[in-house]
Amino acid sequence: MTALVRAAEGPRDAWRDEFDSYDHRPKLVVDHDGSVLWACANAARILAGSAMPLCIRKGKMILDEDELRGEFIEFLRDAGPQPARKLIRSKTKRQWAVVRAWKPDHWTRAVCLLASPSAPLEDIVASGLAGALKLTKAEVRVLREFAELSAPKQIAHDLGVSLSTVRSHLKQIHTKASVATSMQLLRLTHTFCSA
C-alpha cells in the first residue's frame, strides 16, 4: 500500500459526506418487502411530492400504482451486486423515476436504492437558475411547469394564460439560456436544479 493510499484512508468518510451533500437524489436501503431500513435526510421530502410515482409512508416504499407493487418487490428481490434499473411511472404518466437497485455480496435481505426523479430536485429559483438566466416571474412559472414535463398547452391551461403567451415565454427562456431545443432546455434545467 502506498503512502498516498494510506493517507487517503482517513478522510474517505469526509469525502463521501462531502459528495453526498451535493448529490440530492434520494438514497435508501430497503428490505425485500420494501420496508425502509435507512434513508438519507432528504429522501422522504423529495419522494413526498404528490406527483412522484413512489414515496415513503409509514416506513415503507409505496408505489402510486398497485399493479406495479408486485413487480417492484420482485425487482428488489432480484437485485444483485451490479446495479439494475427500473422505470417507475406515475398514474398520470407525467412524472417518473428511474430507480437503481443493488445488493452488496455480504448483505442478505437489504437492497440499496438510488432514485432519480423526473422533476428537478430543487426549485428553479432556489437553485439559482432563475437568477443566472435573469428570468422574469412569468418565465419562472412557465419554466417550472415545463421542467416537470408539462406540454405548452397544459402549461397555458394550468397558468390561465394563452398558448401564444407560453410559447413567447419559452422562446425568451431559450434565448436567455442559449439553447436551441426544448430537450437542451430540459437537460440544462434538470442538471442545474438537481446538481
Contact map, one row per residue, 1 for C-alpha under 8 A:
111011000000000000000000000000000000000000000000000000000000000000000000000000000000000000000000000000000000000000000000000000000000000000000000000000000000000000000000000000000000000000000000000
111111000000000000000000000000000000000000000000000000000000000000000000000000000000000000000000000000000000000000000000000000000000000000000000000000000000000000000000000000000000000000000000000
111111100000000000000000000000000000000000000000000000000000000000000000000000000000000000000000000000000000000000000000000000000000000000000000000000000000000000000000000000000000000000000000000
011111110000000000000000000000000000000000000000000000000000000000000000000000000000000000000000000000000000000000000000000000000000000000000000000000000000000000000000000000000000000000000000000
111111111000000000000000000000000000000000000000000000000000000000000000000000000000000000000000000000000000000000000000000000000000000000000000000000000000000000000000000000000000000000000000000
111111111100000000000000000000000000000000000000000000000000000000000000000000000000000000000000000000000000000000000000000000000000000000000000000000000000000000000000000000000000000000000000000
001111111100000000000000000000000000000000000000000000000000000000000000000000000000000000000000000000000000000000000000000000000000000000000000000000000000000000000000000000000000000000000000000
000111111111000000000000000000000000000000000000000000000000000000000000000000000000000000000000000000000000000000000000000000000000000000000000000000000000000000000000000000000000000000000000000
000011111111000000000000000000000000000000000000000000000000000000000000000000000000000000000000000000000000000000000000000000000000000000000000000000000000000000000000000000000000000000000000000
000001111111100000000000000000000000000000000000000000000000000000000000000000000000000000000000000000000000000000000000000000000000000000000000000000000000000000000000000000000000000000000000000
000000011111111000000000000000000000000000000000000000000000000000000000000000000000000000000000000000000000000000000000000000000000000000000000000000000000000000000000000000000000000000000000000
000000011111111100000000000000000000000000000000000000000000000000000000000000000000000000000000000000000000000000000000000000000000000000000000000000000000000000000000000000000000000000000000000
000000000111111110000000000000000000000000000000000000000000000000000000000000000000000000000000000000000000000000000000000000000000000000000000000000000000000000000000000000000000000000000000000
000000000011111111000000000000000000000000000000000000000000000000000000000000000000000000000000000000000000000000000000000000000000000000000000000000000000000000000000000000000000000000000000000
000000000011111111100000000000000000000000000000000000000000000000000000000000000000000000000000000000000000000000000000000000000000000000000000000000000000000000000000000000000000000000000000000
000000000001111111110000000000000000000000000000000000000000000000000000000000000000000000000000000000000000000000000000000000000000000000000000000000000000000000000000000000000000000000000000000
000000000000111111111000000000000000000000000000000000000000000000000000000000000000000000000000000000000000000000000000000000000000000000000000000000000000000000000000000000000000000000000000000
000000000000011111111100000000000000000000000000000000000000000000000000000000000000000000000000000000000000000000000000000000000000000000000000000000000000000000000000000000000000000000000000000
000000000000001111111110000000000000000000000000000000000000000000000000000000000000000000000000000000000000000000000000000000000000000000000000000000000000000000000000000000000000000000000000000
000000000000000111111111000000000000000000000000000000000000000000000000000000000000000000000000000000000000000000000000000000000000000000000000000000000000000000000000000000000000000000000000000
000000000000000011111111000000000000000000000000000000000000000000000000000000000000000000000000000000000000000000000000000000000000000000000000000000000000000000000000000000000000000000000000000
000000000000000001111111000000000000000000000000000000000000000000000000000000000000000000000000000000000000000000000000000000000000000000000000000000000000000000000000000000000000000000000000001
000000000000000000111111100000000000000000000000000000000000000000000000000000000000000000000000000000000000000000000000000000000000000000000000000000000000000000000000000000000000000000000000011
000000000000000000011111110000000000000001000000000000000000000000000000000000000000000000000000000000000000000000000000100000000000000000000000000000000000000000000000000000000000000000000000011
000000000000000000000011111000000000000000100000000000000000000000000000000000000000000000000000000000000000000001111000100000000000000000000000000000000000000000000000000000000000000000000000010
000000000000000000000001111100000000001101110110000000000000000000000000000000000000000000000000000000000000000001110000000000000000000000000000000000000000000000000000000000000000000000000000000
000000000000000000000000111110000000001100100000000000000000000000000000000000000000000000000000000000000000000111100000000000000000000000000000000000000000000000000000000000000000000000000000000
000000000000000000000000011111000001111100100000000000000000000000000000000000000000000000000000000000000000000111000000000000000000000000000000000000000000000000000000000000000000000000000000000
000000000000000000000000001111100001111000000000000000000000000000000000000000000000000000000000000000000000011110000000000000000000000000000000000000000000000000000000000000000000000000000000000
000000000000000000000000000111111111110000000000000000000000000000000000000000000000000000000000000000000000011110000000000000000000000000000000000000000000000000000000000000000000000000000000000
000000000000000000000000000011111111100000000000000000000000000000000000000100000000000000000000000000000000111000000000000000000000000000000000000000000000000000000000000000000000000000000000000
000000000000000000000000000001111110000000000000000000000000000000000000100110000000000000000000000000000000111000000000000000000000000000000000000000000000000000000000000000000000000000000000000
000000000000000000000000000001111110000000000000000000000000000000000000100100000000000000000000000000000000000000000000000000000000000000000000000000000000000000000000000000000000000000000000000
000000000000000000000000000001111111000000000000000000000001110000000000100100000000000000000000000000000000000000000000000000000000000000000000000000000000000000000000000000000000000000000000000
000000000000000000000000000001111111100000000000000000000011100000000000000000000000000000000000000000000000000000000000000000000000000000000000000000000000000000000000000000000000000000000000000
000000000000000000000000000111100111111000000000000000010011100000000000000000000000000000000000000000000000000000000000000000000000000000000000000000000000000000000000000000000000000000000000000
000000000000000000000000000111100011111000000000000000000010000000000000000000000000000000000000000000000000010000000000000000000000000000000000000000000000000000000000000000000000000000000000000
000000000000000000000000000111000001111100000000000000000000000000000000000000000000000000000000000000000000000000000000000000000000000000000000000000000000000000000000000000000000000000000000000
000000000000000000000000011110000001111111110000000000000000000000000000000000000000000000000000000000000000000000000000000000000000000000000000000000000000000000000000000000000000000000000000000
000000000000000000000000011100000000011111100000000000000000000000000000000000000000000000000000000000000000000000000000000000000000000000000000000000000000000000000000000000000000000000000000000
000000000000000000000000000000000000001111110000000000000000000000000000000000000000000000000000000000000000000000000000000000000000000000000000000000000000000000000000000000000000000000000000000
000000000000000000000001010000000000001111111100000000000000000000000000000000000000000000000000000000000000000000000000000000000000000000000000000000000000000000000000000000000000000000000000000
000000000000000000000000111100000000001111111110000000000000000000000000000000000000000000000000000000000000000000000000000000000000000000000000000000000000000000000000000000000000000000000000000
000000000000000000000000010000000000001011111111000000110000000000000000000000000000000000000000000000000000000000000000000000000000000000000000000000000000000000000000000000000000000000000000000
000000000000000000000000000000000000000001111111100000000000000000000000000000000000000000000000000000000000000000000000000000000000000000000000000000000000000000000000000000000000000000000000000
000000000000000000000000010000000000000001111111100000000000000000000000000000000000000000000000000000000000000000000000100000000000000000000000000000000000000000000000000000000000000000000000000
000000000000000000000000010000000000000000111111100101110000000000000000000000000000000000000000000000000000000000000000000000000000000000000000000000000000000000000000000000000000000000000000000
000000000000000000000000000000000000000000011111110100110000000000000000000000000000000000000000000000000000000000000000000000000000000000000000000000000000000000000000000000000000000000000000000
000000000000000000000000000000000000000000001111111100100000000000000000000000000000000000000000000000000000000000000000000000000000000000000000000000000000000000000000000000000000000000000000000
000000000000000000000000000000000000000000000001111100000000000000000000000000000000000000000000000000000000000000000000000000000000000000000000000000000000000000000000000000000000000000000000000
000000000000000000000000000000000000000000000000111110000000000000000000000000000000000001000110000000000000000000000000000000000000000000000000000000000000000000000000000000000000000000000000000
000000000000000000000000000000000000000000000011111111100000000000000000000000000000000001000011100000000000000000001000000000000000000000000000000000000000000000000000000000000000000000000000000
000000000000000000000000000000000000000000000000001111100000001110000000000000000000000111100011100000000000000000000000000000000000000000000000000000000000000000000000000000000000000000000000000
000000000000000000000000000000000000000000000010000111110000111100000000000000000000000101000000100000000000000000000000000000000000000000000000000000000000000000000000000000000000000000000000000
000000000000000000000000000000000000000000010011100111111000111000000000000000000000000000000000000000000000000000000000000000000000000000000000000000000000000000000000000000000000000000000000000
000000000000000000000000000000000001000000010011000001111111110000000000000000000000000000000000000000000000000000000000000000000000000000000000000000000000000000000000000000000000000000000000000
000000000000000000000000000000000000000000000000000000111111110000000000000000000000000000000000000000000000000000000000000000000000000000000000000000000000000000000000000000000000000000000000000
000000000000000000000000000000000000000000000000000000011111000000000000000000000000000000000000000000000000000000000000000000000000000000000000000000000000000000000000000000000000000000000000000
000000000000000000000000000000000011100000000000000000011111100000000000000000000000000000000000000000000000000000000000000000000000000000000000000000000000000000000000000000000000000000000000000
000000000000000000000000000000000111000000000000000000011111110000000000000000000000000000000000000000000000000000000000000000000000000000000000000000000000000000000000000000000000000000000000000
000000000000000000000000000000000111000000000000000001111011111000000000000000000000000000000000000000000000000000000000000000000000000000000000000000000000000000000000000000000000000000000000000
000000000000000000000000000000000100000000000000000001111001111100001000000000000000000000000000000000000000000000000000000000000000000000000000000000000000000000000000000000000000000000000000000
000000000000000000000000000000000000000000000000000011100000111111011000000000000000000000000000000000000000000000000000000000000000000000000000000000000000000000000000000000000000000000000000000
000000000000000000000000000000000000000000000000000011000000011111000000000000000000000001100000000000000000000000000000000000000000000000000000000000000000000000000000000000000000000000000000000
000000000000000000000000000000000000000000000000000010000000001111111000000000000000000001100000000000000000000000000000000000000000000000000000000000000000000000000000000000000000000000000000000
000000000000000000000000000000000000000000000000000000000000001111111100000000000000000000000000000000000000000000000000000000000000000000000000000000000000000000000000000000000000000000000000000
000000000000000000000000000000000000000000000000000000000000000011111110000000000000000000000000000000000000000000000000000000000000000000000000000000000000000000000000000000000000000000000000000
000000000000000000000000000000000000000000000000000000000000001011111111000000000000000000000000000000000000000000000000000000000000000000000000000000000000000000000000000000000000000000000000000
000000000000000000000000000000000000000000000000000000000000011011111111100000000000000000000000000000000000000000000000000000000000000000000000000000000000000000000000000000000000000000000000000
000000000000000000000000000000000000000000000000000000000000000001111111110000000000000000000000000000000000000000000000000000000000000000000000000000000000000000000000000000000000000000000000000
000000000000000000000000000000000000000000000000000000000000000000111111111000000000000000000000000000000000000000000000000000000000000000000000000000000000000000000000000000000000000000000000000
000000000000000000000000000000000000000000000000000000000000000000011111111100000000000000000000000000000000000000000000000000000000000000000000000000000000000000000000000000000000000000000000000
000000000000000000000000000000011100000000000000000000000000000000001111111110000000000000000000000000000000000000000000000000000000000000000000000000000000000000000000000000000000000000000000000
000000000000000000000000000000000000000000000000000000000000000000000111111111000000000000000000000000000000000000000000000000000000000000000000000000000000000000000000000000000000000000000000000
000000000000000000000000000000000000000000000000000000000000000000000011111111100000010000000000000000000000000000000000000000000000000000000000000000000000000000000000000000000000000000000000000
000000000000000000000000000000111100000000000000000000000000000000000001111111100000000000000000000010000000001000000000000000000000000000000000000000000000000000000000000000000000000000000000000
000000000000000000000000000000010000000000000000000000000000000000000000111111100000000000000000000000000000100000000000000000000000000000000000000000000000000000000000000000000000000000000000000
000000000000000000000000000000000000000000000000000000000000000000000000011111110000000000000000000000000000000000000000000000000000000000000000000000000000000000000000000000000000000000000000000
000000000000000000000000000000000000000000000000000000000000000000000000001111111111000000000000000011100000001000000000000000000000000000000000000000000000000000000000000000000000000000000000000
000000000000000000000000000000000000000000000000000000000000000000000000000001111111000000000000000001111000000000000000000000000000000000000000000000000000000000000000000000000000000000000000000
000000000000000000000000000000000000000000000000000000000000000000000000000000111110000000000000000001111000000000000000000000000000000000000000000000000000000000000000000000000000000000000000000
000000000000000000000000000000000000000000000000000000000000000000000000000000111111000000000000000001100000000000000000000000000000000000000000000000000000000000000000000000000000000000000000000
000000000000000000000000000000000000000000000000000000000000000000000000000000111111100000000000000111100000000000000000000000000000000000000000000000000000000000000000000000000000000000000000000
000000000000000000000000000000000000000000000000000000000000000000000000000000110111110000000000000111000000000000000000000000000000000000000000000000000000000000000000000000000000000000000000000
000000000000000000000000000000000000000000000000000000000000000000000000000000000011111000000000011110000000000000000000000000000000000000000000000000000000000000000000000000000000000000000000000
000000000000000000000000000000000000000000000000000000000000000000000000001000000001111100000000011100000000000000000000000000000000000000000000000000000000000000000000000000000000000000000000000
000000000000000000000000000000000000000000000000000000000000000000000000000000000000111110000001111000000000000000000000000000000000000000000000000000000000000000000000000000000000000000000000000
000000000000000000000000000000000000000000000000000011000000000000000000000000000000011111000001111000000000000000000000000000000000000000000000000000000000000000000000000000000000000000000000000
000000000000000000000000000000000000000000000000000010000000000000000000000000000000001111101111100000000000000000000000000000000000000000000000000000000000000000000000000000000000000000000000000
000000000000000000000000000000000000000000000000001111000000000110000000000000000000000111111111000000000000000000000000000000000000000000000000000000000000000000000000000000000000000000000000000
000000000000000000000000000000000000000000000000000010000000000110000000000000000000000011111000000000000000000000000000000000000000000000000000000000000000000000000000000000000000000000000000000
000000000000000000000000000000000000000000000000000000000000000000000000000000000000000001111110000000000000000000000000000000000000000000000000000000000000000000000000000000000000000000000000000
000000000000000000000000000000000000000000000000000000000000000000000000000000000000000011111111000000000000000000000000000000000000000000000000000000000000000000000000000000000000000000000000000
000000000000000000000000000000000000000000000000001000000000000000000000000000000000000011011111000000000000000000000000000000000000000000000000000111000000000000000000000000000000000000000000000
000000000000000000000000000000000000000000000000001110000000000000000000000000000000000011011111100000000000000000001110000000000000000000000000000110000000000000000000000000000000000000000000000
000000000000000000000000000000000000000000000000000110000000000000000000000000000000001111001111110000000000000000001100000000000000000000000000000000000000000000000000000000000000000000000000000
000000000000000000000000000000000000000000000000000111000000000000000000000000000000001110000011111000000000000000111100000000000000000000000000000000000000000000000000000000000000000000000000000
000000000000000000000000000000000000000000000000000000000000000000000000000000000000111100000001111100000000000000111100000000000000000000000000000000000000000000000000000000000000000000000000000
000000000000000000000000000000000000000000000000000000000000000000000000000000000000111100000000111110000000000011110000000000000000000000000000000000000000000000000000000000000000000000000000000
000000000000000000000000000000000000000000000000000000000000000000000000000000000011110000000000011111000000000111100000000000000000000000000000000000000000000000000000000000000000000000000000000
000000000000000000000000000000000000000000000000000000000000000000000000000100100011100000000000001111100000001111000000000000000000000000000000000000000000000000000000000000000000000000000000000
000000000000000000000000000000000000000000000000000000000000000000000000000000111111000000000000000111110000001110000000000000000000000000000000000000000000000000000000000000000000000000000000000
000000000000000000000000000000000000000000000000000000000000000000000000000000111110000000000000000011111011011100000000000000000000000000000000000000000000000000000000000000000000000000000000000
000000000000000000000000000000000000000000000000000000000000000000000000000000011000000000000000000001111110001000000000000000000000000000000000000000000000000000000000000000000000000000000000000
000000000000000000000000000000000000000000000000000000000000000000000000000000011000000000000000000000111111000000000000000000000000000000000000000000000000000000000000000000000000000000000000000
000000000000000000000000000000000000000000000000000000000000000000000000000000000000000000000000000000011111000000000000000000000000000000000000000000000000000000000000000000000000000000000000000
000000000000000000000000000000000000000000000000000000000000000000000000000000000000000000000000000000111111111000000000000000000000000000000000000000000000000000000000000000000000000000000000000
000000000000000000000000000000000000000000000000000000000000000000000000000000000000000000000000000000101111110000000000000000000000000000000000000000000000000000000000000000000000000000000000000
000000000000000000000000000000110000000000000000000000000000000000000000000010000000000000000000000000000011111000000000000000000000000000000000000000000000000000000000000000000000000000000000000
000000000000000000000000000011110000100000000000000000000000000000000000000000000000000000000000000000100011111100000000000000000000000000000000000000000000000000000000000000000000000000000000000
000000000000000000000000000011110000000000000000000000000000000000000000000100100000000000000000000011110010111110000000000000000000000000000000000000000000000000000000000000000000000000000000000
000000000000000000000000001111000000000000000000000000000000000000000000000000000000000000000000000111100000011111000000000000000000000000000000000000000000000000000000000000000000000000000000000
000000000000000000000000001111000000000000000000000000000000000000000000000000000000000000000000001111000000001111100000000000000000000000000000000000000000000000000000000000000000000000000000000
000000000000000000000000111100000000000000000000000000000000000000000000000000000000000000000000001110000000000111110000000000000000000000000000000000000000000000000000000000000000000000000000000
000000000000000000000000111000000000000000000000000000000000000000000000000000000000000000000000111100000000000011111000000000000000000000000000000000000000000000000000000000000000000000000000000
000000000000000000000000110000000000000000000000000000000000000000000000000000000000000000000000111000000000000001111100000000000000000000000000000000000000000000000000000000000000000000000000000
000000000000000000000000100000000000000000000000000100000000000000000000000000000000000000000011110000000000000000111111100000000000000000000000000000000000000000000000000000000000000000000000000
000000000000000000000000000000000000000000000000000000000000000000000000000000000000000000000011110000000000000000011111000000000000000000000000000100000000000000000000000000000000000000000000000
000000000000000000000000000000000000000000000000000000000000000000000000000000000000000000000010000000000000000000001111100000000000000000000000001110000000000000000000000000000000000000000100000
000000000000000000000000000000000000000000000000000000000000000000000000000000000000000000000000000000000000000000001111111000000000000000000000001100000000000000000000000000000000000000001100110
000000000000000000000001100000000000000000000100000000000000000000000000000000000000000000000000000000000000000000001011111000000000000000000000000000000000000000000000000000000000000000000100110
000000000000000000000000000000000000000000000000000000000000000000000000000000000000000000000000000000000000000000000001111101100000000000000000000000000000000000000000000000000000000000000000110
000000000000000000000000000000000000000000000000000000000000000000000000000000000000000000000000000000000000000000000001111111100000000000000001000000000000000000000000000000000000000000000000100
000000000000000000000000000000000000000000000000000000000000000000000000000000000000000000000000000000000000000000000000011111111100000000010011000000000000000000000000000000000000000000001000100
000000000000000000000000000000000000000000000000000000000000000000000000000000000000000000000000000000000000000000000000001111111110000000010000000000000000000000000000000000000000000000000000000
000000000000000000000000000000000000000000000000000000000000000000000000000000000000000000000000000000000000000000000000011111111000000000000000000000000000000000000000000000000000000000000000000
000000000000000000000000000000000000000000000000000000000000000000000000000000000000000000000000000000000000000000000000011111111100000000000000000000000000000000000000000000000000000000000001100
000000000000000000000000000000000000000000000000000000000000000000000000000000000000000000000000000000000000000000000000000111111111000000000000000000000000000000000000000000000000000000000000000
000000000000000000000000000000000000000000000000000000000000000000000000000000000000000000000000000000000000000000000000000111111111100000000000000000000000000000000000000000000000000000001001100
000000000000000000000000000000000000000000000000000000000000000000000000000000000000000000000000000000000000000000000000000110111111111100010000000000000000000000000000000000000000000000000000000
000000000000000000000000000000000000000000000000000000000000000000000000000000000000000000000000000000000000000000000000000010011111111000000000000000000000000000000000000000000000000000000000000
000000000000000000000000000000000000000000000000000000000000000000000000000000000000000000000000000000000000000000000000000000011111110000000000000000000000000000000000000000000000000000000000000
000000000000000000000000000000000000000000000000000000000000000000000000000000000000000000000000000000000000000000000000000000001111111000000000000000000000000000000000000010011000000000000000000
000000000000000000000000000000000000000000000000000000000000000000000000000000000000000000000000000000000000000000000000000000000111111100000000000000000000000000000000000000010000000000000000000
000000000000000000000000000000000000000000000000000000000000000000000000000000000000000000000000000000000000000000000000000000000110111111110000000000000000000000000000000010010000000000000000000
000000000000000000000000000000000000000000000000000000000000000000000000000000000000000000000000000000000000000000000000000000000100011111110000000000000000000000000000000000000000000000000000000
000000000000000000000000000000000000000000000000000000000000000000000000000000000000000000000000000000000000000000000000000000000000001111111000000000000000000000000000000000000000000000000000000
000000000000000000000000000000000000000000000000000000000000000000000000000000000000000000000000000000000000000000000000000000000000001111111100000000000000000000000000100000000000000000000000000
000000000000000000000000000000000000000000000000000000000000000000000000000000000000000000000000000000000000000000000000000000000000001111111110000000000000000000000000110010000000000000000000000
000000000000000000000000000000000000000000000000000000000000000000000000000000000000000000000000000000000000000000000000000110000100001111111111000000000000000000000000000000000000000000000000000
000000000000000000000000000000000000000000000000000000000000000000000000000000000000000000000000000000000000000000000000000000000000000011111111100000000000000000000000000000000000000000000000000
000000000000000000000000000000000000000000000000000000000000000000000000000000000000000000000000000000000000000000000000000000000000000001111111110000000010000000000100110000000000000000000000000
000000000000000000000000000000000000000000000000000000000000000000000000000000000000000000000000000000000000000000000000000100000000000000111111111000000000000000000000010010000000000000000000000
000000000000000000000000000000000000000000000000000000000000000000000000000000000000000000000000000000000000000000000000001100000000000000011111111100000000000000000000000000000000000000000000000
000000000000000000000000000000000000000000000000000000000000000000000000000000000000000000000000000000000000000000000000000000000000000000001111111111000010000000000000000000000000000000000000000
000000000000000000000000000000000000000000000000000000000000000000000000000000000000000000000000000000000000000000000000000000000000000000000111111111110010000000000000000000000000000001000000000
000000000000000000000000000000000000000000000000000000000000000000000000000000000000000000000000000000000000000000000011000000000000000000000011111111000000000000000000000000000000000001001100000
000000000000000000000000000000000000000000000000000000000000000000000000000000000000000000000110000000000000000000000111000000000000000000000001111111000000000000000000000000000000000000000000000
000000000000000000000000000000000000000000000000000000000000000000000000000000000000000000000110000000000000000000000010000000000000000000000000111111100000000000000000000000000000000000000000000
000000000000000000000000000000000000000000000000000000000000000000000000000000000000000000000100000000000000000000000000000000000000000000000000111111110110000000000000000000000000000000000000000
000000000000000000000000000000000000000000000000000000000000000000000000000000000000000000000000000000000000000000000000000000000000000000000000010011111110000000000000000000000000000000000000000
000000000000000000000000000000000000000000000000000000000000000000000000000000000000000000000000000000000000000000000000000000000000000000000000010001111111000000100110000000000000000000000000000
000000000000000000000000000000000000000000000000000000000000000000000000000000000000000000000000000000000000000000000000000000000000000000000000000000111111100000100000000000000000000000000000000
000000000000000000000000000000000000000000000000000000000000000000000000000000000000000000000000000000000000000000000000000000000000000000000000000001111111110000000000000000000000000000000000000
000000000000000000000000000000000000000000000000000000000000000000000000000000000000000000000000000000000000000000000000000000000000000000000100110001111111111000100100000000000000000000000000000
000000000000000000000000000000000000000000000000000000000000000000000000000000000000000000000000000000000000000000000000000000000000000000000000000000011111111111101100000000000000000000000000000
000000000000000000000000000000000000000000000000000000000000000000000000000000000000000000000000000000000000000000000000000000000000000000000000000000001111111111000000000000000000000000000000000
000000000000000000000000000000000000000000000000000000000000000000000000000000000000000000000000000000000000000000000000000000000000000000000000000000000111111100000000000000000000000000000000000
000000000000000000000000000000000000000000000000000000000000000000000000000000000000000000000000000000000000000000000000000000000000000000000000000000000011111110000000000000000000000000000000000
000000000000000000000000000000000000000000000000000000000000000000000000000000000000000000000000000000000000000000000000000000000000000000000000000000000001111111000000000000000000000000000000000
000000000000000000000000000000000000000000000000000000000000000000000000000000000000000000000000000000000000000000000000000000000000000000000000000000000001101111101100000000000000000000000000000
000000000000000000000000000000000000000000000000000000000000000000000000000000000000000000000000000000000000000000000000000000000000000000000000000000000001100111111100000000000000000000000000000
000000000000000000000000000000000000000000000000000000000000000000000000000000000000000000000000000000000000000000000000000000000000000000000000000000011011000011111110000000000000000000000000000
000000000000000000000000000000000000000000000000000000000000000000000000000000000000000000000000000000000000000000000000000000000000000000000000000000000000000001111111000000000000000000000000000
000000000000000000000000000000000000000000000000000000000000000000000000000000000000000000000000000000000000000000000000000000000000000000000000000000000001000011111111100000000000000000000000000
000000000000000000000000000000000000000000000000000000000000000000000000000000000000000000000000000000000000000000000000000000000000000000000100000000010011000011111111110000000000000000000000000
000000000000000000000000000000000000000000000000000000000000000000000000000000000000000000000000000000000000000000000000000000000000000000000000000000010000000000111111111000000000000000000000000
000000000000000000000000000000000000000000000000000000000000000000000000000000000000000000000000000000000000000000000000000000000000000000000000000000000000000000011111111100000000000000000000000
000000000000000000000000000000000000000000000000000000000000000000000000000000000000000000000000000000000000000000000000000000000000000001100100000000000000000000001111111110000000000000000000000
000000000000000000000000000000000000000000000000000000000000000000000000000000000000000000000000000000000000000000000000000000000000000000100110000000000000000000000111111111000000000000000000000
000000000000000000000000000000000000000000000000000000000000000000000000000000000000000000000000000000000000000000000000000000000000000000000000000000000000000000000011111111100000000000000000000
000000000000000000000000000000000000000000000000000000000000000000000000000000000000000000000000000000000000000000000000000000000000000000000000000000000000000000000001111111110000000000000000000
000000000000000000000000000000000000000000000000000000000000000000000000000000000000000000000000000000000000000000000000000000000000101000100010000000000000000000000000111111111000000000000000000
000000000000000000000000000000000000000000000000000000000000000000000000000000000000000000000000000000000000000000000000000000000000000000000000000000000000000000000000011111111111110010000000000
000000000000000000000000000000000000000000000000000000000000000000000000000000000000000000000000000000000000000000000000000000000000000000000000000000000000000000000000001111111111000000000000000
000000000000000000000000000000000000000000000000000000000000000000000000000000000000000000000000000000000000000000000000000000000000111000000000000000000000000000000000000111111100000000000000000
000000000000000000000000000000000000000000000000000000000000000000000000000000000000000000000000000000000000000000000000000000000000100000000000000000000000000000000000000011111110000010000000000
000000000000000000000000000000000000000000000000000000000000000000000000000000000000000000000000000000000000000000000000000000000000000000000000000000000000000000000000000001111111000000000000000
000000000000000000000000000000000000000000000000000000000000000000000000000000000000000000000000000000000000000000000000000000000000000000000000000000000000000000000000000001101111110110000000000
000000000000000000000000000000000000000000000000000000000000000000000000000000000000000000000000000000000000000000000000000000000000000000000000000000000000000000000000000001100111110110000000000
000000000000000000000000000000000000000000000000000000000000000000000000000000000000000000000000000000000000000000000000000000000000000000000000000000000000000000000000000001000011111110000000000
000000000000000000000000000000000000000000000000000000000000000000000000000000000000000000000000000000000000000000000000000000000000000000000000000000000000000000000000000001000011111111000000000
000000000000000000000000000000000000000000000000000000000000000000000000000000000000000000000000000000000000000000000000000000000000000000000000000000000000000000000000000000000000111111100000000
000000000000000000000000000000000000000000000000000000000000000000000000000000000000000000000000000000000000000000000000000000000000000000000000000000000000000000000000000000000011111111110000000
000000000000000000000000000000000000000000000000000000000000000000000000000000000000000000000000000000000000000000000000000000000000000000000000000000000000000000000000000001001011111111111000000
000000000000000000000000000000000000000000000000000000000000000000000000000000000000000000000000000000000000000000000000000000000000000000000000011000000000000000000000000000000000011111111100000
000000000000000000000000000000000000000000000000000000000000000000000000000000000000000000000000000000000000000000000000000000000000000000000000000000000000000000000000000000000000001111111110000
000000000000000000000000000000000000000000000000000000000000000000000000000000000000000000000000000000000000000000000000000000000000000000000000000000000000000000000000000000000000000111111111000
000000000000000000000000000000000000000000000000000000000000000000000000000000000000000000000000000000000000000000000001000100001000000000000000001000000000000000000000000000000000000011111111100
000000000000000000000000000000000000000000000000000000000000000000000000000000000000000000000000000000000000000000000011100000000000000000000000001000000000000000000000000000000000000001111111110
000000000000000000000000000000000000000000000000000000000000000000000000000000000000000000000000000000000000000000000000000000000000000000000000000000000000000000000000000000000000000000111111111
000000000000000000000000000000000000000000000000000000000000000000000000000000000000000000000000000000000000000000000000000000101000000000000000000000000000000000000000000000000000000000011111111
000000000000000000000000000000000000000000000000000000000000000000000000000000000000000000000000000000000000000000000001111100101000000000000000000000000000000000000000000000000000000000001111111
000000000000000000000011100000000000000000000000000000000000000000000000000000000000000000000000000000000000000000000001110000000000000000000000000000000000000000000000000000000000000000000111111
000000000000000000000111000000000000000000000000000000000000000000000000000000000000000000000000000000000000000000000000000000000000000000000000000000000000000000000000000000000000000000000011111
